[in-house]
Amino acid sequence: MEKRLPKNIQIFYGLGVSYAIVDQIFAQWILYFYLPPETSGLKPIMAPILISVALAISRVVDMITDPLVGFISDKYNGKWGRRIPFIAFGAIPLSLATVGFFYPPIGNNTLTFIYLALIGSTFFTFYTIVGAPYNALIPEIGHTSEERLNLSTWQSVFRLLYTAIAMILPGILIKIIGHGNTLVGIRGMVIILSILSGAGAYITVFLVPEKKYSIPVDKVPKFKDSFKFIIKDRSFIYYLLGLLFFFVGFNSLRAIMNYYVEDIMGYGKSTITIVSALLFGVAALFFYPINLLSKKYGYRKIMLVSLGLLFFLTLSLIGLGRVIPNKFGFAIFALLGIPISGAAFIFPPAMMSDISERLSRESENRIEGVCFGIQGFFLKMAFLISIAALPIILVIGGLGEVTNKGIYMAAIFSAFSFVISFFFYFKYKE
């Protein structure tokens, strides 16, 4: 008889999504550090095209490891389970690699380029080792649709909390630690948040008894057999493509928020904290309503409405500082929290958990790790597209420095990514 999953185990699971902190550091601060705004107090570290290529290389390495790590965790069956040992192994190296981004060798473009490509590849490899097995724990220990939804919801709650911490605290920590020195402040901020990220992961490692709640695995098919079976599912492919372009837009939007606050709206770094609090505070407020609406109408319909809102709100950023007064930027970023609540937090783990459970049942094999690994591949591809494009878009109209025109063009890039995502989610059959 299947064991009912206690609420405390669900909460301990949710606390382990602390790698969302380093995810946010990468999305919001890597470009800022290597290609800073004029008012930041930092100097560009190397040419924008070299930043794009170095990070693209690291993303390619990352994309290759995602399905492989998922498959290996499907096959692995140790004393502590199939997924927990990977989280335990990868959490500390992931935190160290995050800090490593902010200590590049300076003065030699070639050396800096090689360093960024290597530290980026290391970061994303360990991000996969932690993230893919962590997500695959949902169908591993959640044996009913209700349990999987509860686990996804708790993950979403803590992902939002951790992401909010990583967006709200940096401005405060940089000021306190740096005492006017932006470089010292950023490095201190990253060290503190990276420690917090690693600590959260070990709450799940030590307090979630995977073996107790998981179903014993009889067999796992070969990787190529699992992959062939999965990619034949057309609905799954539409879901993945919708996910890809949503996160291209969302990652781009996250990355340009700092530039909007400082260069377009004309406020200081402390205002980044206020804008972040507004965005994620509204997202938190809409968790419960979106959860209820999803139970009534399904994920797909709510996702389509969310993408429509994201398109129009992101497009409105183009008028900020032109026809729209700067102070309305606070309202726009707050309203963006409504569609982001479900689209970025609740839906991805919940939808993939249901999909992977269905595919495992149809294939008569436990292949959740491969499913989440393939989803990870598309998530990393989204990062690759956005991080390769943004350094080039942001300097449009300038001579290697970020321009207002480039920031507006980046918002257009994000908005139309949401349009493409809408098309694929429209074709997705729930």
For each residue, the residues with C-beta under 8 A, 3 or more apart:
1:
2: 143 144 215
3: 212 213
4: 147
5: 9 10 141 142 143 147 150 151 213
6: 9 10
7: 10 11 150
8: 11 12
9: 5 6 12 13 141 207 208 209 213
10: 5 6 7 13 14 147 150 151 154
11: 7 8 14 15 154
12: 8 9 15 16 203 204 207 208
13: 9 10 16 137 138 141 151 154 155 204 208
14: 10 11 17 151 154 155 157 158
15: 11 12 18 158 200 203 204
16: 12 13 87 134 200 201 203 204 205 208
17: 14 20 134 155 158 159 162 200
18: 15 21 158 162 196 197 198 199 200 201 203
19: 22 23 91 94 127 130 131 134 197 200 201
20: 17 23 24 158 159 162 163 166
21: 18 24 25 162 163 165 166 193 194 196 197 200
22: 19 25 26 94 95 98 123 127 166 193 194 197
23: 19 20 26 27 127 163 166
24: 20 21 27 28 162 163 166 167 254
25: 21 22 28 29 30 98 166 190 193 194
26: 22 23 29 30 98 101 123 383
27: 23 24 30 251 254 255 383
28: 24 25 32 166 167 170 254 255 257 258
29: 25 26 32 33 170 186 190
30: 25 26 27 33 34 55 101 387
31: 34 35 51 255 387 390 391 394
32: 28 29 35 36 37 40 258
33: 29 30 36 42 45 101 102 186
34: 30 31 44 45 46 51 104 116
35: 31 32 44 45 48 51 391 394 395 402
36: 32 33 40 41 42 43 44 402
37: 32 40 258 259 262 263 402
38: 263 401 402
39: 262 263
40: 32 36 37 182 262
41: 36 181 182 183
42: 33 36 182 183 186
43: 36
44: 34 35 36 47 400 401
45: 33 34 35 51 104 106 112
46: 34 50 51 109 112 113 116
47: 44 50 51 109 400
48: 35 51 52 391 392 394 395 400
49: 52 53 391 392
50: 46 47 53 54 109 112 113
51: 31 34 35 45 46 47 48 54 55 116 391
52: 48 49 55 56 387 388 389 391 392
53: 49 50 56 57 113 117 388
54: 50 51 57 58 113 114 116 117 120
55: 30 51 52 58 59 116 117 120 384 387 388
56: 52 53 59 60 384 387 388
57: 53 54 60 61 117 120 121
58: 54 55 61 62 116 117 118 119 120 121 123 124
59: 55 56 62 63 120 124 380 381 383 384 387 388
60: 56 57 63 64 384
61: 57 58 64 65 121 124 125
62: 58 59 65 66 121 124 125 127 128 380 383 384
63: 59 60 66 377 380 381 384
64: 60 61 67 68
65: 61 62 68 69 124 125 128 129
66: 62 63 69 70 128 132 373 374 376 377 380
67: 64 70 71 223 227 370 373 374 376 377
68: 64 65 71 72 223 373
69: 65 66 72 73 86 128 129 132 133 369 373 376
70: 66 67 73 74 132 133 136 369 370 371 372 373 374 376
71: 67 68 74 75 223 226 369 370 373
72: 68 69 75 76 369
73: 69 70 76 82 83 86 132 133 136 369
74: 70 71 82 136 217 220 226 366 367 368 369 370
75: 71 72 220
76: 72 73 82 85 86
77: 81 82 217
78: 81 82 85
79: 211
80: 84 85 88 210 211
81: 77 78 84 85 140 210 211 214
82: 73 74 76 77 78 85 133 136 140 210 214 217 369
83: 73 86 87 133 134 136 137 140 210 369
84: 80 81 87 88 133 137 204 205 208 210
85: 76 78 80 81 82 88 89
86: 69 73 76 83 89 90 129 130 132 133
87: 16 83 84 90 91 130 133 134 201 204 205
88: 80 84 85 91 201 202 205
89: 85 86 93 129
90: 86 87 93 94 126 127 129 130
91: 19 87 88 94 95 130 197 198 201 202 205
92: 95 96 198
93: 89 90 96 97 122 126
94: 19 22 90 91 97 98 123 126 127 129 130 197 198
95: 22 91 92 98 99 194 195 197 198
96: 92 93 99 100 194
97: 93 94 100 101 119 122 123 126
98: 22 25 26 94 95 101 123 190 194 197
99: 95 96 102 103 187 190 191 194
100: 96 97 103 119 122 123
101: 26 30 33 97 98 104 116 119 120 123 190
102: 33 99 186 187 190
103: 99 100 187
104: 34 45 101 112 115 116 119
105: 108 111 112 115
106: 45 112
107:
108: 105 111 112
109: 46 47 50 112 113
110: 113 114
111: 105 108 114 115
112: 45 46 50 104 105 106 108 109 115 116
113: 46 50 53 54 109 110 116 117
114: 54 110 111 117 118
115: 104 105 111 112 118 119
116: 34 46 51 54 55 58 101 104 112 113 119 120
117: 53 54 55 57 58 113 114 120 121
118: 58 114 115 121 122
119: 58 97 100 101 104 115 116 122 123
120: 54 55 57 58 59 101 116 117 123 124
121: 57 58 61 62 117 118 124 125
122: 93 97 100 118 119 125 126
123: 22 26 58 94 97 98 100 101 119 120 126 127
124: 58 59 61 62 65 120 121 127 128 380
125: 61 62 65 121 122 128 129
126: 90 93 94 97 122 123 129 130
127: 19 22 23 62 90 94 123 124 130 131
128: 62 65 66 69 124 125 131 132 373 376 380
129: 65 69 86 89 90 94 125 126 132 133
130: 19 86 87 90 91 94 126 127 133 134 201
131: 19 127 128 134 135 376
132: 66 69 70 73 86 128 129 135 136 369 372 373 376
133: 69 70 73 82 83 84 86 87 129 130 136 137 369
134: 16 17 19 83 87 130 131 137 201 204
135: 131 132 138 349 352 372 375 376
136: 70 73 74 82 83 132 133 139 140 356 368 369 371 372
137: 13 83 84 133 134 140 141 151 204 208 210
138: 13 135 141 142 148 151 152 155 349 353 368
139: 136 142 148 353 356 357 360 368
140: 81 82 83 136 137 210 214 368
141: 5 9 13 137 138 147 151 208 210 213 214
142: 5 138 139 147 148 150 151 353
143: 2 5 147 215
144: 2 147 148
145: 148 149 354
146: 149 150
147: 4 5 10 141 142 143 144 150 151
148: 138 139 142 144 145 151 152 350 353 354 357
149: 145 146 152 153 350
150: 5 7 10 142 146 147 153 154
151: 5 10 13 14 137 138 141 142 147 148 154 155 349 353
152: 138 148 149 155 156 346 349 350 353
153: 149 150 156 157 287 291 346 350
154: 10 11 13 14 150 151 157 158
155: 13 14 17 138 151 152 158 159 349
156: 152 153 159 160 287 345 346 349 350
157: 14 153 154 160 161 287
158: 14 15 17 18 20 154 155 161 162 200
159: 17 20 155 156 162 163 345
160: 156 157 163 164 280 283 284 287 341 345
161: 157 158 164 165
162: 17 18 20 21 24 158 159 165 166 197 200
163: 20 21 23 24 159 160 166 167 280
164: 160 161 167 168 276 277 280 281 284
165: 21 161 162 168 169 193 196
166: 20 21 22 23 24 25 28 162 163 169 170 193
167: 24 28 163 164 170 272 273 276 277 279 280
168: 164 165 171 172 273 276 277 280
169: 165 166 172 173 189 193 273
170: 28 29 166 167 173 174 186 189 193 272 273
171: 168 174 175 269 270 271 272 273
172: 168 169 175 176 270 273
173: 169 170 176 177 185 188 189 192 193
174: 170 171 177 178 182 185 186 188 189 269
175: 171 172 178 185 269 270
176: 172 173 179 185
177: 173 174 184 185 188 189
178: 174 175 181 182 183 184 185 186 188
179: 176 184 185
180:
181: 41 178 184 185
182: 40 41 42 174 178 185 186
183: 41 42 178 186 187
184: 177 178 179 181 187 188
185: 173 174 175 176 177 178 179 181 182 188 189
186: 29 33 42 102 170 174 178 182 183 189 190
187: 99 102 103 183 184 190 191
188: 173 174 177 178 184 185 191 192
189: 169 170 173 174 177 185 186 192 193
190: 25 29 98 99 101 102 186 187 193 194
191: 99 187 188 194 195
192: 173 188 189 195 196
193: 21 22 25 165 166 169 170 173 189 190 196 197
194: 21 22 25 95 96 98 99 190 191 197 198
195: 95 191 192 198 199
196: 18 21 165 192 193 199 200
197: 18 19 21 22 91 94 95 98 162 193 194 200 201
198: 18 91 92 94 95 194 195 201 202
199: 18 195 196 202 203
200: 15 16 17 18 19 21 158 162 196 197 203 204
201: 16 18 19 87 88 91 130 134 197 198 204 205
202: 88 91 198 199 205 206
203: 12 15 16 18 199 200 206 207
204: 12 13 15 16 84 87 134 137 200 201 207 208
205: 16 84 87 88 91 201 202 208
206: 202 203
207: 9 12 203 204
208: 9 12 13 16 84 137 141 204 205
209: 9 212 213
210: 80 81 82 83 84 137 140 141 213 214
211: 79 80 81 214
212: 3 209
213: 3 5 9 141 209 210
214: 81 82 140 141 210 211
215: 2 143 366
216:
217: 74 77 82 220 366
218:
219: 365
220: 74 75 217 226 365 366 367
221: 225 226 229 363 365 367
222: 225 226
223: 67 68 71 226 227 370
224: 227 228
225: 221 222 228 229
226: 71 74 220 221 222 223 229 230 363 365 367 370
227: 67 223 224 230 231 370 374
228: 224 225 231 232
229: 221 225 226 232 233 359 363 367
230: 226 227 233 236 359 367 370 371 374
231: 227 228 236 237
232: 228 229
233: 229 230 236 237 359
234: 237 238
235: 238 239 428 429
236: 230 231 233 239 240 355 359
237: 231 233 234 240 241
238: 234 235 241 242 424 425 427 428 429
239: 235 236 242 243 351 352 355 424 425 428
240: 236 237 243 244 374 375 378
241: 237 238 244 245 378 424
242: 238 239 245 246 303 421 422 423 424 425 428
243: 239 240 246 247 348 375 378 379 382 421
244: 240 241 247 248 378 379 381 382 421 424
245: 241 242 248 249 382 417 418 420 421 424
246: 242 243 249 250 307 343 344 382 417 418 421 425
247: 243 244 250 251 344 378 379 382 383 386
248: 244 245 251 252 382 385 386 414 417 421
249: 245 246 252 253 310 314 413 414 415 416 417 418 421
250: 246 247 253 254 310 340 343 344 414
251: 27 247 248 254 255 382 383 386 387
252: 248 249 255 256 386 389 390 410 413 414 417
253: 249 250 256 257 314 336 411 414
254: 24 27 28 250 251 257
255: 27 28 31 251 252 258 386 387 390 410
256: 252 253 259 260 390 394 407 410 411 414
257: 28 253 254 260 261 272 275 276 279 333
258: 28 32 37 255 261 262 272
259: 37 256 262 263 264 394 402 407 410
260: 256 257 263 264 265 317 320 329 407 411
261: 257 258 264 265 267 271 272 275 329
262: 37 39 40 258 259 265 266 267 268 269 272
263: 37 38 39 259 260 266 402 404 407
264: 259 260 261 320 321 326 329 404 407 408
265: 260 261 262 271 320 321 326 329
266: 262 263 321 326
267: 261 262 270 271
268: 262 271
269: 171 174 175 262 272
270: 171 172 175 267 273 274
271: 171 261 265 267 268 274 275
272: 167 170 171 257 258 261 262 269 275 276
273: 167 168 169 170 171 172 270 276 277
274: 270 271 277 278 330
275: 257 261 271 272 278 279 329 330 333
276: 164 167 168 257 272 273 279 280
277: 164 167 168 273 274 280 281
278: 274 275 281 282 330 333 334 337
279: 167 257 275 276 282 283 333 334 336 337 340
280: 160 163 164 167 168 276 277 283 284 337
281: 164 277 278 284 285 334 337
282: 278 279 285 286 334 335 336 337 338 341
283: 160 279 280 286 287 337 338 340 341 344 345
284: 160 164 280 281 287 337 341
285: 281 282 337 341
286: 282 283 289 290 337 338 341 342
287: 153 156 157 160 283 284 290 291 341 345 346
288: 291 292
289: 286 292 293
290: 286 287 293 294 302 341 342 346
291: 153 287 288 294 295 346
292: 288 289 295 296
293: 289 290 296 297 302
294: 290 291 297 298 299 302 342 346 347 350
295: 291 292
296: 292 293
297: 293 294 301 302
298: 294 301 302 430
299: 294 302 303 342 347 350 351 430
300: 303 304 425 428 430
301: 297 298 304 305
302: 290 293 294 297 298 299 305 306 342 347
303: 242 299 300 306 307 342 343 347 425
304: 300 301 307 308 422 425 426
305: 301 302 308 309 339
306: 302 303 309 310 338 339 340 342 343
307: 246 303 304 310 311 339 343 418 419 421 422 425
308: 304 305 311 312 422
309: 305 306 312 313 335 338 339
310: 249 250 306 307 313 314 336 339 340 343 415 418
311: 307 308 314 315 415 416 418 419 422
312: 308 309 315 316
313: 309 310 316 317 332 335 336 339
314: 249 253 310 311 317 336 411 414 415 418
315: 311 312 318 411 412 415
316: 312 313 319 320 324 332
317: 260 313 314 320 329 332 408 411
318: 315 322 408 411 412
319: 316 322 323 324
320: 260 264 265 316 317 324 326 328 329 332
321: 264 265 266 324 326 329 404
322: 318 319
323: 319
324: 316 319 320 321 328 329 332
325: 328
326: 264 265 266 320 321 329
327: 330
328: 320 324 325 331 332
329: 260 261 264 265 275 317 320 321 324 326 332 333
330: 274 275 278 327 333 334
331: 328 334 335
332: 313 316 317 320 324 328 329 335 336
333: 257 275 278 279 329 330 336 337
334: 278 279 281 282 330 331 337
335: 282 309 313 331 332 338
336: 253 279 282 310 313 314 332 333 339 340
337: 278 279 280 281 282 283 284 285 286 333 334 340 341
338: 282 283 286 306 309 335 341
339: 305 306 307 309 310 313 336 342 343
340: 250 279 283 306 310 336 337 343 344 345
341: 160 282 283 284 285 286 287 290 337 338 344 345 346
342: 286 290 294 299 302 303 306 339 345 346 347
343: 246 250 303 306 307 310 339 340 347
344: 246 247 250 283 340 341 347 348
345: 156 159 160 283 287 340 341 342 348
346: 152 153 156 287 290 291 294 341 342 349 350
347: 294 299 302 303 342 343 344 350 351
348: 243 344 345 351 352 375
349: 135 138 151 152 155 156 346 352 353
350: 148 149 152 153 156 294 299 346 347 353 354
351: 239 299 347 348 354 355
352: 135 239 348 349 355 356 371 372 375
353: 138 139 142 148 151 152 349 350 356 357
354: 145 148 350 351 357 358
355: 236 239 351 352 358 359 371
356: 136 139 352 353 359 360 367 368 371 372
357: 139 148 353 354 360 361 368
358: 354 355 361 362
359: 229 230 233 236 355 356 362 363 367 371
360: 139 356 357 363 365 366 367 368 371
361: 357 358 364
362: 358 359
363: 221 226 229 359 360 367
364: 361
365: 219 220 221 226 360
366: 74 215 217 220 360
367: 74 220 221 226 229 230 356 359 360 363 370 371
368: 74 136 138 139 140 356 357 360 371 372
369: 69 70 71 72 73 74 82 83 132 133 136 372 373
370: 67 70 71 74 223 226 227 230 367 373 374
371: 70 136 230 352 355 356 359 360 367 368 374 375
372: 70 132 135 136 352 356 368 369 375 376
373: 66 67 68 69 70 71 128 132 369 370 376 377
374: 66 67 70 227 230 240 370 371 377 378
375: 135 240 243 348 352 371 372 378 379
376: 66 67 69 70 128 131 132 135 372 373 379 380
377: 63 66 67 373 374 380 381
378: 240 241 243 244 247 374 375 381 382
379: 243 244 247 375 376 382 383
380: 59 62 63 66 124 128 376 377 383 384
381: 59 63 244 377 378 384 385
382: 243 244 245 246 247 248 251 378 379 385 386
383: 26 27 59 62 247 251 379 380 386 387
384: 55 56 59 60 62 63 380 381 387 388
385: 248 381 382 388 389
386: 247 248 251 252 255 382 383 389 390
387: 30 31 52 55 56 59 251 255 383 384 390 391
388: 52 53 55 56 59 384 385 391 392
389: 52 252 385 386 392 393 413
390: 31 252 255 256 386 387 393 394 410 413
391: 31 35 48 49 51 52 387 388 394 395
392: 48 49 52 388 389 395 396
393: 389 390 396 406 409 410 413
394: 31 35 48 256 259 390 391 402 403 406 407 409 410
395: 35 48 391 392 398 399 400 401 402 403 406
396: 392 393 403 405 406 409
397: 403 405 406
398: 395 401 402 403 405 406
399: 395
400: 44 47 48 395
401: 38 44 395 398
402: 35 36 37 38 259 263 394 395 398 406 407
403: 394 395 396 397 398 406 407
404: 263 264 321 407 408
405: 396 397 398 408 409
406: 393 394 395 396 397 398 402 403 409 410
407: 256 259 260 263 264 394 402 403 404 410 411
408: 264 317 318 404 405 411 412
409: 393 394 396 405 406 412 413
410: 252 255 256 259 390 393 394 406 407 413 414
411: 253 256 260 314 315 317 318 407 408 414 415
412: 315 318 408 409 415 416
413: 249 252 389 390 393 409 410 416 417
414: 248 249 250 252 253 256 314 410 411 417 418
415: 249 310 311 314 315 411 412 418 419
416: 249 311 412 413 419 420
417: 245 246 248 249 252 413 414 420 421
418: 245 246 249 307 310 311 314 414 415 421 422
419: 307 311 415 416 422 423
420: 245 416 417 423 424
421: 242 243 244 245 246 248 249 307 417 418 424 425
422: 242 304 307 308 311 418 419 425 426
423: 242 419 420 426 427
424: 238 239 241 242 244 245 420 421 427 428
425: 238 239 242 246 300 303 304 307 421 422 428
426: 304 422 423
427: 238 423 424
428: 235 238 239 242 300 424 425
429: 235 238
430: 298 299 300
